[in-house]
Amino acid sequence: MLIAGAMAALTVNQHEIALTFAIWQTPFVLSMFWWLLAAFLVGLFVGLVNAAWVGLKRRVENRRLRQSLEQANAELERLRSVTIEG
């Protein structure tokens, strides 16, 4: 992969461009390769942060559900041990 990236850096169109968003333009110019690499790395970072956040939420929810299950099982055992007087 590193070799493929190096080859792409050497063979890609080397025209330097500045990005324009509506009326704002980046104050510097880079080749298209570097803009695409930066976009890829930002996307990778955002994806990893999102995956970590979702995983954390699931672990917290799992812990809450386990505690609720333990409480329900304890209540069930308590109710099973109660004798019914008739």
LINPE-V876466 format. One record per residue. N is the residue number from 1. RES is the residue in three letters. PSI is psi as a letter, one per 20 degrees, with the letter a starting at -180 (999 if undefined). D_CENTER is the distance of its C-alpha to the mean C-alpha in Angstrom with 1 decimal. Layout:
BEGIN
{{N RES PSI D_CENTER} {N RES PSI D_CENTER}}
END
This chain:
BEGIN
{{1 MET h 22.7} {2 LEU h 23.9} {3 ILE g 27.3} {4 ALA h 26.0} {5 GLY g 24.1} {6 ALA g 27.4} {7 MET g 29.4} {8 ALA h 27.3} {9 ALA h 27.7} {10 LEU h 31.4} {11 THR i 32.0} {12 VAL q 29.8} {13 ASN p 31.7} {14 GLN j 32.2} {15 HIS p 33.1} {16 GLU p 31.5} {17 ILE q 30.0} {18 ALA p 28.8} {19 LEU q 26.1} {20 THR p 27.4} {21 PHE o 25.6} {22 ALA d 28.2} {23 ILE i 30.7} {24 TRP p 28.6} {25 GLN q 28.8} {26 THR q 27.1} {27 PRO j 29.8} {28 PHE r 29.5} {29 VAL q 29.6} {30 LEU r 27.8} {31 SER q 28.2} {32 MET h 26.1} {33 PHE g 24.6} {34 TRP h 23.2} {35 TRP g 21.8} {36 LEU h 20.1} {37 LEU g 18.8} {38 ALA g 17.4} {39 ALA g 15.7} {40 PHE g 14.2} {41 LEU h 13.0} {42 VAL g 11.6} {43 GLY g 9.7} {44 LEU g 8.5} {45 PHE g 7.6} {46 VAL g 5.8} {47 GLY g 3.9} {48 LEU g 3.6} {49 VAL g 3.5} {50 ASN g 2.0} {51 ALA g 2.8} {52 ALA g 5.0} {53 TRP g 6.0} {54 VAL g 6.9} {55 GLY g 8.5} {56 LEU g 10.3} {57 LYS g 11.6} {58 ARG h 12.8} {59 ARG g 14.5} {60 VAL g 16.1} {61 GLU h 17.3} {62 ASN g 18.6} {63 ARG g 20.5} {64 ARG g 22.0} {65 LEU h 23.1} {66 ARG g 24.7} {67 GLN g 26.6} {68 SER g 27.8} {69 LEU g 28.9} {70 GLU g 30.8} {71 GLN g 32.5} {72 ALA g 33.5} {73 ASN h 34.9} {74 ALA g 36.8} {75 GLU h 38.3} {76 LEU g 39.2} {77 GLU h 41.0} {78 ARG g 42.7} {79 LEU h 44.0} {80 ARG h 45.1} {81 SER i 47.2} {82 VAL p 49.0} {83 THR q 52.4} {84 ILE p 53.6} {85 GLU p 57.1} {86 GLY 999 59.3}}
END
